[in-house]
Amino acid sequence: MPDLLLQPVVLCGGSGTRLWPLSRAGFPKQFLVLSGNSSLFQQAAQRLVAVSEPGFAVAPPLVVGNEAHRFLILEQLREAQIEPTAVLLEPSGRNTAPAVTLAALQARLGGADPVLLVTPADQTVTEPERFVQALRKTARAAADGRVVLLGITPDRPETGYGYLRVEAGEAVQAFVEKPDAASAERYLAEGGYFWNAGIFVLRASTWLAALGEFRPDILRATEAAFAARRGDQRFVRPDAALFSAIPAESVDYAVMERCPGSRFAIDMQPLTAGWNDLGAWEAVWQVGEKDADGNVQRGDALLEDCRDTLVHANSRLVAAVGLQDVMVVETADAVLVIDRQRSQQVKAVVERLAREGREEQLLHRKVHRPWGWYDGIDSGTRFKVKRIQVKPGASLSRQMHHHRAEHWIVVRGTAEVTVGGKTLLLSENQSTYIPLGETHRLANPGKMPLEIIEVQSGAYLDEDDIVRFDDPYGRN
């Protein structure tokens, strides 16, 4: 009997607004290390790969993510030593139903019909072996065409999750929206309700058939965008214009909530593995390692006479005295202080930052790029100072600026600098000047990271003052 083909699918979209200021649109929570020593995205991919055992043929993961995060996805997979089957890039956010459809269409290329193991990229599990065992069980159940969800036995009246109402063993009877506090208390008392983990298992053909029955408009539009896709060795890109025309809808609204009572019945597999979706800072406190007073701290934090408090220090010492049920999150350019019971309301802060056009909603002071990163150390009228690190063997695009000149000072490693038609090598403590309007490129020819200090001067210093002539990463 041939092995059952399993196709892991990691949904890597989302912005994680309720974990601001650590999570930003340009570096959202799934790429953060919030639990353990690897990012949530890396943990999700590793858990799916670990499902492999005799009787299963587990393909490398399919990742569906945002075009803007493509290099973060590749870099974190490389760090985790995982080579993906493909990275499907969404040119715009259309929610999870089109994302899963892209994955199903990619998985069916060549006529295969694998069982899809679909998980969000932003969850944590403290007992991964129990998670893997549950997923193996669901994969076997889904092989005959069933839809199987993982449900979490609730241990508190949580208002931040959707619920599954389960009767007659493991059959899902209904999906319940995020409840108010009184309803959540009632669900916990009555029993038969489980948190919806957003993890589900089914054959690719089953998903496409169910979507075709309940939302044929989404299926047709996604098929059209996928048929017009472009691909290279790293990425698969559906047509941007056609993709933007797809109705935006979640997996639950488009398909799952319509399945009970239809020919696509849903079973639920209980999961007891220390699951948490880390959707807000309260959840980070819940899963964190606590001291005798219930405090969770990360980074350079000092707590005195505090109880049930979280302090996350990212770039400097943070001291807290006499706090209870408070969360303090510090980054280089923003500090959040919030009542632990109101952590869901961080989203309102992010919405206000967006309305006011504040950059703190989009990017950290330290910005990751495919060639390395830069950190905006200081800025003022007509000047900006950056610390830049370039990976070994990497280079920036050949570019020019209309409104600024730049001074580069090497503080570590060797820099290969091309200005106009001349190329020179600079070592530690050497510097060069890039005149306004001159084409230039910075590269690291060495085997250790290159670090420079860049001083910009000019009338306009924003990042959109870049004209790229050629770029090894395909950016415009």
Sequence and secondary structure as in RCSB ss.txt:
>XXXX:A:sequence
MPDLLLQPVVLCGGSGTRLWPLSRAGFPKQFLVLSGNSSLFQQAAQRLVAVSEPGFAVAPPLVVGNEAHRFLILE
QLREAQIEPTAVLLEPSGRNTAPAVTLAALQARLGGADPVLLVTPADQTVTEPERFVQALRKTARAAADGRVVLL
GITPDRPETGYGYLRVEAGEAVQAFVEKPDAASAERYLAEGGYFWNAGIFVLRASTWLAALGEFRPDILRATEAA
FAARRGDQRFVRPDAALFSAIPAESVDYAVMERCPGSRFAIDMQPLTAGWNDLGAWEAVWQVGEKDADGNVQRGD
ALLEDCRDTLVHANSRLVAAVGLQDVMVVETADAVLVIDRQRSQQVKAVVERLAREGREEQLLHRKVHRPWGWYD
GIDSGTRFKVKRIQVKPGASLSRQMHHHRAEHWIVVRGTAEVTVGGKTLLLSENQSTYIPLGETHRLANPGKMPL
EIIEVQSGAYLDEDDIVRFDDPYGRN
>XXXX:A:secstr
   EEEEEEEE     GGGTTTSBTTB GGGS  STTS HHHHHHHHHHTT  TTEEE   EEEEEGGGHHHHHH
HHHHTT   SEEEEESS   HHHHHHHHHHHHTGGG   EEEEEESS EES HHHHHHHHHHHHHHHTTT EEEE
EE  SS  SSS EEEEETTTEEEEEE    HHHHHHHHHH  EEEEEEEEEEEHHHHHHHHHHH HHHHHHHHHH
HHT EE SSEEE  HHHHHTS    HHHHTGGG TTSSS EEEEEE S EE   SHHHHHHHS   TTS EEESS
EEEES BS EEEESSS EEEES BSEEEEE SS EEEEEGGGGGGHHHHHHHHHHTT GGGT  SEEEETTEEEE
EEEEETTEEEEEEEE TT B  EEE SSEEEEEEEEES EEEEETTEEEEE TT EEEE TT  EEEE  SSS E
EEEEEEEES   TT  EEEE TT   
